[in-house]
Amino acid sequence: MGFVQGIHRHQIVMFPELLDDYIADDNPVRFIDAFVESLDLRALEFERAVPKETGRPPYNPGDLLKLYVYGYLNRIRSSRKLEAEAQRNVEVMWLLGKLAPDFKTIADFRRDNGEPIRAVCREFTLLCRSLGLYGGELVAIDGSKFKAVNSRERNFTKGKLKALRRQAEAKIERYLQELDENDAEETDSKKLTREELQEKIEWLKKRKETCDELEQQIEESGESQISLTDPDARSMRLGSNRGTEVGYNVQISVDAKHKLVVDHEVTNECNDVSQLSCMAIRAKEVLGIESLEVVADGGYYNNEEIRNCTEQAIVPYIPRTNSSKNKHAGLYSKEDFRYDAENDWYWCPAGEALWYIRCGTNKYGRRMRLYATNRCKRCAVKHKCTRDKGGRRIERWEDEGLLEEMARRLRAEPQKIKQRKLIVEHPFGTIKRSMDQGYFLTRRLCNVRAEMSLTMLAYNIKRALTLKGTQELVAALSA
């Protein structure tokens, strides 16, 4: 028996008469086409949404938007690759009516329409909300680092510049010493000639000057580091002893019902500590609800952020990471003291009361109440409590009751923390692994935000197509 045989390349075949016959009814490109056609591109303020009466006619921004949505949905993000797809891919030919824009036109569209693209992502979120795909009860928030177009070698901190300067000075000293030794030698068996050594010394001096200039730029900018390829990118810790990466911090809020992304943001903040309330409030606004429960990991634990959420009818579930110096030193920590709200004092582990003394402001600008006792000197367990000769003191934030209430909620519903991982890490895993979009192709914060909006839009479309199917989504657009 032979192999399955194909037709001869020169044999005449009867292709379908219509390009539409190549596209099945449940093909996702039919939804992409219907979704973009349903948008008011003028209201969304796309560039060239209103063509000029004179001059060469531009491409319809709707066609270029369709091309990008298709590309991000199919792991094709490069403008050059999208150009090639427009010339050979039947689905793209159907989607664009056989238009074939060049790569520069494609790239310029993404660069010039950052905010409108972000608005398109929000429009699809509203569509999903109208279809009941969001539960609107529990939202998980998390952040992940995405690699920027900037290598580690092109990123500098003050510490790194000082180390480079010291290395340059040490090498200059060594080469100068080698010059003196060469002058004293009479033999020709020298490792480097005088000219080679002087050339290296000059190069190191220029490198030292570059370090000085970069350090001055850091001082003038008020930042802690500088990136040369992408000025907005920052070196960030990846956690779990995985080193650092020069990139951006991508924040997302994910609804618990179907793991659809509610909202997202790209920032160059190196940690998550100040991101909770803004992401939670925005998620609540997008979902159009009066109250919301939010869960996040310990990296989001911040007194002010938790208070801001509570003031906006958002119930946070954030586990506290115990970073007490006393705990690490083997002494009693603040958690070992019990607060008596009725009498406004603390009970210490030895059964003594710490009374309210005064109120002040700490280094973070927080209003703190101070509690102390005069019985520490006679306490039998003082060596387990404090090394301060004046005795143990306890500081209490003026709104610490909010933190204690949240701790009680976590003890009553420990499953919320387990849910967080299942809800919010699923999208990041899909985006970085399945969709291969864990890195940016463009530079500057405004451009990477547009990129991430296309990524999140593609992720949500994938989820919605799985849940509802192409035909039902298309029908919803015309309803």
C-alpha positions as CSV (number, residue, x, y, z in Angstrom):
1,M,0.0,0.0,0.0
2,G,1.2,3.5,-0.8
3,F,0.8,6.8,1.0
4,V,-2.1,9.2,0.8
5,Q,-1.6,11.2,-2.4
6,G,-2.2,14.9,-3.0
7,I,-3.3,16.5,-6.3
8,H,-0.7,17.6,-8.9
9,R,0.3,21.2,-8.6
10,H,-0.5,22.0,-12.2
11,Q,-4.0,20.3,-12.1
12,I,-6.9,22.7,-12.5
13,V,-9.1,22.7,-9.5
14,M,-12.5,24.3,-8.8
15,F,-12.1,26.6,-5.8
16,P,-15.3,28.1,-4.1
17,E,-16.6,31.1,-6.0
18,L,-16.8,33.1,-2.8
19,L,-14.1,33.9,-0.3
20,D,-16.7,33.7,2.3
21,D,-17.1,29.9,1.6
22,Y,-13.6,29.4,3.1
23,I,-14.7,30.7,6.5
24,A,-16.9,28.4,8.7
25,D,-19.8,29.9,10.5
26,D,-18.2,29.3,13.9
27,N,-14.8,30.7,12.8
28,P,-13.6,33.4,15.4
29,V,-12.8,35.8,12.6
30,R,-16.6,36.3,12.1
31,F,-16.9,37.6,15.6
32,I,-13.8,39.8,15.2
33,D,-15.4,41.4,12.1
34,A,-18.8,41.9,13.7
35,F,-17.3,43.2,17.0
36,V,-15.1,45.9,15.3
37,E,-17.9,46.8,12.9
38,S,-20.2,47.5,16.0
39,L,-17.7,50.0,17.4
40,D,-18.0,53.7,16.9
41,L,-14.4,54.4,15.9
42,R,-15.0,58.2,15.8
43,A,-16.3,58.3,19.4
44,L,-13.4,56.2,20.4
45,E,-11.1,58.8,18.8
46,F,-9.1,56.6,16.5
47,E,-6.7,58.4,14.2
48,R,-8.0,58.9,10.7
49,A,-11.5,57.6,11.6
50,V,-12.7,60.6,9.6
51,P,-10.9,60.6,6.3
52,K,-9.8,63.9,4.8
53,E,-11.5,65.1,1.6
54,T,-8.1,65.6,-0.2
55,G,-4.9,63.6,-0.4
56,R,-4.3,59.9,-0.5
57,P,-7.1,58.0,1.2
58,P,-5.9,56.2,4.4
59,Y,-6.6,52.7,5.6
60,N,-9.8,52.3,7.6
61,P,-8.7,52.1,11.3
62,G,-11.3,49.4,11.7
63,D,-9.5,47.1,9.2
64,L,-6.1,47.6,11.0
65,L,-7.8,47.0,14.4
66,K,-9.3,43.7,13.0
67,L,-5.8,42.7,11.8
68,Y,-4.3,43.3,15.3
69,V,-7.0,41.6,17.2
70,Y,-6.7,38.6,14.9
71,G,-2.9,38.6,15.3
72,Y,-2.9,38.8,19.1
73,L,-5.6,36.0,19.1
74,N,-3.3,33.8,17.1
75,R,0.1,34.6,18.7
76,I,1.1,37.0,15.8
77,R,2.2,40.4,17.2
78,S,5.0,41.6,14.9
79,S,4.0,44.1,12.3
80,R,6.2,42.4,9.7
81,K,4.5,39.0,10.4
82,L,1.1,40.6,10.2
83,E,2.0,42.1,6.8
84,A,3.0,38.6,5.6
85,E,-0.3,37.1,7.0
86,A,-2.3,39.6,5.0
87,Q,-0.8,38.3,1.8
88,R,-1.1,34.6,2.4
89,N,-3.7,33.9,5.2
90,V,-7.2,33.2,3.8
91,E,-8.8,34.2,7.1
92,V,-7.0,37.6,7.1
93,M,-7.9,38.1,3.4
94,W,-11.5,37.5,4.3
95,L,-11.3,39.8,7.3
96,L,-9.6,42.7,5.5
97,G,-11.2,42.2,2.1
98,K,-7.8,41.2,0.6
99,L,-6.2,44.5,1.8
100,A,-2.4,44.1,2.3
101,P,-1.1,47.1,4.4
102,D,2.7,47.3,4.8
103,F,4.4,46.7,8.1
104,K,5.0,50.4,8.8
105,T,1.4,51.3,8.4
106,I,0.5,48.4,10.8
107,A,3.1,49.5,13.4
108,D,2.1,53.1,13.2
109,F,-1.5,52.3,13.9
110,R,-0.7,50.6,17.2
111,R,1.7,53.5,18.1
112,D,-0.8,56.3,17.3
113,N,-3.9,54.7,18.8
114,G,-2.9,53.7,22.3
115,E,-5.8,55.1,24.2
116,P,-8.5,54.1,21.7
117,I,-7.2,50.5,21.8
118,R,-7.5,50.6,25.6
119,A,-11.1,51.8,25.1
120,V,-11.8,48.9,22.7
121,C,-10.7,46.5,25.5
122,R,-13.2,48.2,27.8
123,E,-16.0,47.9,25.2
124,F,-15.5,44.2,25.0
125,T,-15.6,44.0,28.8
126,L,-19.0,45.8,28.8
127,L,-20.2,43.3,26.2
128,C,-19.2,40.4,28.4
129,R,-20.9,42.1,31.4
130,S,-24.2,42.4,29.4
131,L,-24.0,38.7,28.6
132,G,-23.7,37.9,32.4
133,L,-20.2,36.5,32.1
134,Y,-19.0,38.4,35.2
135,G,-20.2,37.4,38.6
136,G,-19.4,40.7,40.2
137,E,-19.1,39.2,43.7
138,L,-15.4,38.3,44.1
139,V,-12.4,39.8,42.2
140,A,-8.8,38.7,42.6
141,I,-6.0,41.2,42.0
142,D,-2.4,40.3,41.1
143,G,0.6,41.6,39.3
144,S,3.3,40.0,37.1
145,K,6.5,41.2,35.6
146,F,6.7,41.3,31.8
147,K,10.1,41.7,30.0
148,A,10.8,45.0,28.3
149,V,12.9,45.8,25.2
150,N,15.9,46.6,27.5
151,S,18.6,44.2,28.5
152,R,20.1,44.2,32.1
153,E,23.4,45.6,30.6
154,R,21.5,48.7,29.5
155,N,19.9,49.3,32.9
156,F,21.8,51.2,35.7
157,T,21.2,51.9,39.4
158,K,23.3,54.1,41.6
159,G,24.9,51.1,43.2
160,K,25.7,49.5,39.8
161,L,27.3,52.7,38.5
162,K,29.4,53.1,41.6
163,A,30.6,49.5,41.2
164,L,31.4,50.1,37.5
165,R,33.3,53.2,38.4
166,R,35.4,51.4,41.0
167,Q,36.2,48.6,38.5
168,A,37.3,51.2,35.9
169,E,39.5,53.0,38.5
170,A,41.1,49.7,39.6
171,K,41.8,48.7,36.0
172,I,43.3,52.1,35.2
173,E,45.6,51.8,38.2
174,R,46.6,48.3,37.1
175,Y,47.3,49.4,33.5
176,L,49.3,52.4,34.7
177,Q,51.4,50.1,36.9
178,E,51.9,47.8,33.9
179,L,53.1,50.8,31.8
180,D,55.7,51.6,34.5
181,E,56.8,48.0,34.6
182,N,57.1,47.8,30.8
183,D,59.3,51.0,30.8
184,A,61.6,49.3,33.3
185,E,61.9,46.1,31.4
186,E,64.6,45.8,28.7
187,T,63.2,42.6,27.1
188,D,60.6,42.6,24.3
189,S,58.5,39.9,26.1
190,K,55.7,42.3,27.1
191,K,52.0,41.2,27.4
192,L,50.7,44.5,26.0
193,T,52.5,47.2,24.1
194,R,52.6,50.8,25.4
195,E,50.1,51.9,22.7
196,E,47.7,49.1,23.6
197,L,47.8,50.0,27.3
198,Q,47.2,53.7,26.7
199,E,44.3,52.8,24.4
200,K,42.7,50.7,27.2
201,I,43.3,53.5,29.7
202,E,41.6,56.0,27.5
203,W,38.6,53.7,27.0
204,L,38.2,53.2,30.7
205,K,38.4,56.9,31.3
206,K,35.5,57.4,28.9
207,R,33.6,54.7,30.6
208,K,34.1,56.4,33.9
209,E,32.9,59.7,32.4
210,T,29.8,57.9,31.1
211,C,29.1,56.5,34.6
212,D,29.3,60.0,36.0
213,E,26.9,61.3,33.4
214,L,24.4,58.6,34.0
215,E,24.6,59.1,37.8
216,Q,23.9,62.8,37.2
217,Q,20.9,61.9,35.1
218,I,19.5,59.7,37.8
219,E,20.0,62.5,40.4
220,E,18.2,65.0,38.2
221,S,15.3,62.7,37.4
222,G,14.7,61.8,41.0
223,E,14.5,58.1,40.0
224,S,16.4,55.2,41.5
225,Q,17.6,53.8,38.2
226,I,17.9,54.5,34.5
227,S,17.3,52.4,31.4
228,L,18.9,53.4,28.1
229,T,16.9,51.4,25.5
230,D,13.5,51.9,27.0
231,P,13.6,54.8,29.4
232,D,10.4,53.8,31.2
233,A,11.5,50.2,31.9
234,R,12.7,49.3,35.4
235,S,14.7,46.5,36.9
236,M,12.3,44.5,39.1
237,R,12.7,41.5,41.4
238,L,10.9,38.4,40.2
239,G,10.5,36.8,43.6
240,S,11.2,33.3,44.9
241,N,15.0,33.8,44.3
242,R,14.5,34.1,40.6
243,G,16.6,37.2,40.3
244,T,15.6,40.4,38.5
245,E,14.2,41.4,35.1
246,V,14.1,44.7,33.3
247,G,10.5,45.2,32.5
248,Y,7.1,46.4,33.6
249,N,4.6,45.5,36.3
250,V,1.3,44.4,34.8
251,Q,-1.7,44.6,37.2
252,I,-5.0,42.7,36.5
253,S,-8.3,42.2,38.3
254,V,-10.0,38.9,37.5
255,D,-13.6,38.0,38.2
256,A,-14.1,34.7,40.0
257,K,-17.0,33.4,37.9
258,H,-15.3,32.6,34.6
259,K,-11.7,34.0,35.1
260,L,-12.4,36.9,32.8
261,V,-10.1,39.9,33.2
262,V,-12.2,42.9,34.5
263,D,-9.5,45.6,34.2
264,H,-5.7,45.9,33.8
265,E,-2.9,48.4,34.0
266,V,0.8,48.5,33.2
267,T,3.1,50.4,35.6
268,N,6.8,50.7,36.2
269,E,6.3,50.5,40.0
270,C,8.7,47.7,41.2
271,N,6.2,46.3,43.7
272,D,2.5,45.9,44.3
273,V,2.2,47.7,47.6
274,S,0.4,50.8,46.3
275,Q,-1.8,49.1,43.6
276,L,-4.7,47.6,45.6
277,S,-7.2,50.4,45.9
278,C,-6.9,51.9,42.4
279,M,-7.3,48.4,40.8
280,A,-10.2,47.5,43.1
281,I,-12.1,50.8,42.6
282,R,-11.7,50.5,38.9
283,A,-12.9,46.9,38.9
284,K,-16.0,48.0,40.9
285,E,-16.7,50.8,38.4
286,V,-16.3,48.5,35.3
287,L,-18.6,45.9,36.8
288,G,-21.2,48.6,37.7
289,I,-21.9,47.3,41.2
290,E,-22.4,48.9,44.6
291,S,-20.0,46.6,46.7
292,L,-17.3,44.1,45.9
293,E,-15.1,41.6,47.7
294,V,-11.4,41.7,46.7
295,V,-8.6,39.2,47.4
296,A,-4.9,39.6,46.8
297,D,-1.6,38.3,48.2
298,G,0.5,39.7,51.0
299,G,2.4,42.0,48.6
300,Y,-0.6,44.3,48.6
301,Y,-0.8,44.7,52.4
302,N,-0.8,48.4,52.9
303,N,-2.7,50.3,55.6
304,E,-3.9,53.2,53.5
305,E,-4.8,51.0,50.5
306,I,-7.0,48.8,52.7
307,R,-8.6,51.9,54.2
308,N,-9.3,53.4,50.8
309,C,-11.0,50.1,49.7
310,T,-13.2,50.0,52.8
311,E,-14.3,53.6,52.2
312,Q,-15.4,52.6,48.7
313,A,-17.6,49.7,49.9
314,I,-14.9,47.2,48.9
315,V,-14.2,44.3,51.3
316,P,-10.5,43.3,51.1
317,Y,-9.0,39.9,52.0
318,I,-5.2,40.4,52.2
319,P,-3.0,38.1,54.3
320,R,-0.5,39.9,56.5
321,T,3.2,39.1,56.2
322,N,4.8,39.2,59.6
323,S,8.0,41.3,59.1
324,S,8.4,42.1,62.8
325,K,12.1,42.5,63.9
326,N,11.1,41.3,67.3
327,K,9.7,38.1,65.9
328,H,12.9,37.4,63.9
329,A,14.9,38.1,67.1
330,G,12.9,35.6,69.1
331,L,11.0,38.2,71.1
332,Y,7.2,38.8,71.5
333,S,5.7,40.6,68.5
334,K,2.7,42.9,68.4
335,E,0.5,39.9,67.6
336,D,1.2,38.5,71.1
337,F,-0.4,41.5,72.7
338,R,-4.3,41.6,72.9
339,Y,-6.1,44.9,72.3
340,D,-9.0,45.6,74.7
341,A,-11.2,48.0,72.6
342,E,-13.6,48.7,75.5
343,N,-10.9,50.0,77.8
344,D,-8.5,51.2,75.0
345,W,-5.4,49.3,76.3
346,Y,-3.3,46.3,75.4
347,W,-2.8,43.2,77.5
348,C,0.8,41.9,77.3
349,P,1.7,38.1,77.5
350,A,2.5,38.5,81.2
351,G,-1.0,39.8,81.9
352,E,-0.1,43.4,82.4
353,A,-2.0,46.3,80.8
354,L,-0.3,48.8,78.5
355,W,-2.1,52.2,78.8
356,Y,-2.6,54.9,76.2
357,I,0.1,57.6,76.5
358,R,-0.1,59.9,73.5
359,C,-0.8,60.2,69.8
360,G,1.8,61.1,67.1
361,T,2.8,60.7,63.5
362,N,5.3,58.1,62.4
363,K,7.8,58.2,59.5
364,Y,5.1,57.1,57.0
365,G,2.8,60.0,58.0
366,R,0.4,57.8,59.8
367,R,-1.4,58.9,63.0
368,M,-0.3,56.4,65.7
369,R,-1.4,55.9,69.3
370,L,1.3,54.9,71.7
371,Y,0.7,52.4,74.6
372,A,3.2,51.6,77.5
373,T,3.4,50.4,81.1
374,N,5.8,51.1,84.0
375,R,5.9,47.5,85.2
376,C,8.3,46.1,82.6
377,K,11.4,46.4,84.9
378,R,9.9,44.0,87.4
379,C,8.5,41.6,84.7
380,A,9.9,38.0,84.8
381,V,9.6,37.6,81.0
382,K,11.0,40.9,80.0
383,H,14.0,39.1,78.3
384,K,11.4,37.5,76.0
385,C,9.6,40.8,75.3
386,T,12.1,43.7,74.8
387,R,15.7,44.8,75.1
388,D,14.7,48.4,75.7
389,K,15.6,49.5,79.2
390,G,12.6,51.8,79.3
391,G,10.2,48.8,78.7
392,R,7.9,47.7,75.9
393,R,5.8,50.1,73.9
394,I,3.1,49.3,71.4
395,E,2.1,51.6,68.5
396,R,-1.5,51.4,67.1
397,W,-2.6,53.0,63.9
398,E,-5.7,55.2,64.3
399,D,-7.7,52.9,61.8
400,E,-6.1,49.6,62.9
401,G,-9.6,48.3,63.7
402,L,-10.0,47.9,59.9
403,L,-7.0,45.6,59.8
404,E,-8.2,43.6,62.8
405,E,-11.6,43.2,61.2
406,M,-10.0,41.9,58.0
407,A,-7.9,39.5,60.0
408,R,-11.1,38.1,61.5
409,R,-12.6,37.7,58.1
410,L,-9.6,35.8,56.9
411,R,-9.8,33.4,59.9
412,A,-13.5,32.9,59.2
413,E,-13.0,32.3,55.4
414,P,-9.5,30.9,54.8
415,Q,-10.7,29.5,51.5
416,K,-10.7,33.0,50.0
417,I,-6.8,32.9,49.9
418,K,-6.9,29.6,48.1
419,Q,-9.4,30.9,45.6
420,R,-7.1,33.8,44.8
421,K,-4.5,31.6,43.3
422,L,-7.0,29.7,41.2
423,I,-8.6,32.8,39.9
424,V,-5.9,35.3,39.1
425,E,-2.9,33.1,38.2
426,H,-4.8,31.4,35.4
427,P,-4.8,34.4,33.1
428,F,-1.1,35.2,33.6
429,G,-0.2,31.5,32.9
430,T,-2.3,31.5,29.7
431,I,-0.9,34.8,28.5
432,K,2.7,34.0,29.1
433,R,2.7,30.3,28.1
434,S,-0.1,29.5,25.8
435,M,-0.3,32.9,24.1
436,D,3.5,33.5,24.3
437,Q,2.9,37.2,25.2
438,G,5.0,37.5,28.4
439,Y,7.3,40.2,26.8
440,F,6.8,43.5,25.1
441,L,7.7,44.4,21.5
442,T,7.4,48.2,21.9
443,R,9.1,50.8,24.1
444,R,7.8,53.5,26.4
445,L,4.9,53.1,28.9
446,C,2.2,54.5,26.5
447,N,3.0,51.9,23.9
448,V,3.3,48.9,26.1
449,R,0.0,49.8,27.6
450,A,-1.6,49.6,24.1
451,E,0.2,46.2,23.6
452,M,-1.2,44.9,26.9
453,S,-4.7,46.0,26.1
454,L,-4.6,44.0,22.9
455,T,-3.3,41.0,24.9
456,M,-6.0,41.3,27.5
457,L,-8.6,41.7,24.7
458,A,-7.4,38.6,23.0
459,Y,-7.4,36.6,26.3
460,N,-11.0,37.7,27.1
461,I,-12.2,36.9,23.5
462,K,-10.7,33.4,23.8
463,R,-12.5,32.9,27.1
464,A,-15.8,34.3,25.8
465,L,-15.7,32.2,22.6
466,T,-15.1,29.1,24.7
467,L,-18.1,30.0,27.0
468,K,-20.6,31.3,24.4
469,G,-19.3,30.3,21.0
470,T,-18.9,32.5,17.9
471,Q,-22.5,32.6,16.7
472,E,-24.0,33.5,20.1
473,L,-21.5,36.4,20.5
474,V,-22.2,37.7,17.0
475,A,-25.9,37.5,17.7
476,A,-25.4,39.5,21.0
477,L,-23.8,42.3,19.0
478,S,-26.8,42.7,16.9
479,A,-29.3,42.3,19.7
